Amino acid sequence: MARLPQITTREEVSPEDQEHYDYIAGSRGRVVGPFTVLLNSPDVAQRIAHVGTYIRFENTIEGPLRELAILTVAREWNCQFEWTAHQPIGEGEGLSAETIAAVRDRTAPDGLSGDEALVFRYVSSLLEKGRVPDDVFQQALERFGTRTVTDLTATTGYYSMLACVLNAAAVIPAEGTPHLLPDAEY
C-alpha cells in the first residue's frame, strides 16, 4: 500500500485544484502512477506533468532508445512501477526481449546494439557516478547531436525524479498486475 494518499478521481481534489487534475488526465488519458501521489501537491503535479509531456511524447530521442533510457533509469532505481509500466511500451517501440533482459538482469551493455549500448552507458554512468565520462559524452554528441543529448539527459533526470516519487511513496503496480522487475523491499 502506498505511503501517501493516491488521488485517482477528480472529486478527491479540491474544486480550486481540479484544473490540475484535468490537465494531467488530459495529457495522459488518465491519472496514474506517480501523478496519483504528486496530486497531493497539485501545483507540483501539473508542473511535472507539463515537463513530462515533452519528455515522454515530444522529445527528439527515437522511441526505442527513449524507452531503453527509461528502463535503465527504472532498473538503476529498482522502481517496480516505472519498469512494469515501461517494459510493454519498450516492447511496442521495438526493443528486443534480449535488450530488455540485459537491462533487467544487469548484464548490459553486453548484448546491446551500438546505439543501445551508447544510450545505456550514458544513462547508467550519469546515475551511478553522477557524471558521464568524456568519451561516452563525445560519442553521444557525435551520434545524436546537441539537442538529443540534452533530451537524453533531461529524460534521465525526469524519470529519476518519478522513480524517487514512486519509491518514496511505495507505489507499486495495481493488484493483479505482474511485477516485471525483481521486487525490492521498501
N, C-alpha and C positions, 0 to 999 in steps of 0.2 A: 504494500500500500504506500502511496506517495506520502511524503512528509509534509507537503503543503497542500492546501485545497486545490483540487483540479476543477477548473471552470470549463464546463463543456456546453453550456447553453447561455443564450443571450440574457435570459432572465436572472442569471446568477451575478450579473454585473449591474452596478447602479445605473439608473437611467442616464445620468450625465456621462457615463463611461461606455455606454453601449455602442457608440460610434467606433471605439477602439476594437471591440469585439467584431463589429460589422466589417471593419477594414481587414482584419485578419481572416475572417471567414470568406470574404470576397476575394482575397488574393490567393487563397489556398483551397477554396471549396468547402472548408470546414476548419474547426479549431481542434487541434490535436497535438499530442506530444508536449514539447517544451512550452508551447503557447498556452496550454491549459494551466500551467503554473505561473508563467510570466504575466498572465492577466490579473494576478494578484497585485500587480503594479501596471495598470492599463497603459499609461504613457510609455513606459519602457517596452511593453509588449508590442505596441504599434510601431515604435521607432525601430525595434529589432526586426519586426516583420517587414518593414519598408526596405531595410538593407537586404534582408533575406530574399526578397522578391528579385532583386538584381542578381544576387549571388546564385540563387537556385535556378532561376528561369531565364536570365538575360545576359549572363557574362560571356566572355569570349572563349572559355575552355570548352573543347568538344565534349559532348555528353558522356562518353565512356571514361574519359580522363577526369572529368569533374566528379563522377561517381567514385572513381578509384581514389581520388583525393579525399572525398568524404568518408569512404570506408577506411582509409588509412587513419584518418582522424579518429573515427569511431573505435578502431582497434587500439590505437595508442591510449585512448581514454577508457578503454574497456566499457564502452557505452552501449549496453544491450539495445535500448530503444532505437538509437541512431543507426546502429548496424542493421537491426531487423527491419527498419523502415527503408533503408537504402540498398540493401542487398538485392531485393527484387527490382528496384529501379535500375541498378547497375546491370543486372541481367538483361533487362529490357533495352538498355542502351547498347548492349553488345559485349559487355565484359564476359570473358570466358569463365567457366567453372574453375579452371586451373588458376586463373588470376585471383579470383575471389578466395579460393582456398589458400593460396600463397600468403595473402594478407592476413586472413583469419588465423592461419596456423603459424604465423610469424616466420615464414621461410623466404619471403620476398626480400630483395628483388629477384632472387632465383626464380626462374620460370616466367618472368615478365618480359614483354616486348620492349624495344628500345624506348619508345615514348612512355610506356607504362613504368618501366624501371626508373626513368628520369623523374617522373611525377612522384613516384613512391619515395625515391631518395630525397627529393626536395622537401616534401611534406614531413617525412619521418625525421629528417635531420633538424628541421625547424622545431618540431615538437620535442625531440629527445635532447637536443643540445641548445635550443633557443637561438640557433643560428643556422644558416645554410652555408656549407663550405664553398669557397670561391670557385672551385672547378665545377661543382654542381650548379651553382648560380649562373655561371657563364654559359654552361651547356643549355640551361633552360632559357636564358636570354636569347642565345643564338637560334635555338629551335623554335621558340614560341613568340618571342618579341616582348617588348616592354609592357604593353597593356595586358597581355595574357599572364605574364609573370606576376604582375600586380594583382590581377584577378585570382591567380592561384594562391598567392599569399593571403589575400583577403578571405578567400574560401576556407583556407586552413584556420584562420583566426575566428571566422564566423561559426564554423561547425565545432570548433573547440569551445567557444562560448556556450553553444547549445548543449554540448556534452557536459559541461560543468553544471548547467541548469538541471539537466535531466538526472545526472548522477547525484548532485546535492539533494535534490528533491525526491530521489529514489523512484523516478518514473520509469516503469517498465512496460513492455508491450501488453496489450489488453489480454485478459484471461482467455485462454484457449489459443492464443497466437504462439506458434512455436518460437522458441528463442533460438536465433541463428548464430549467436556468438556464445562461446563458453561463458557460463554465468560467473559474475563477480559478486562478491559479498559487499553489502553496504554496512 
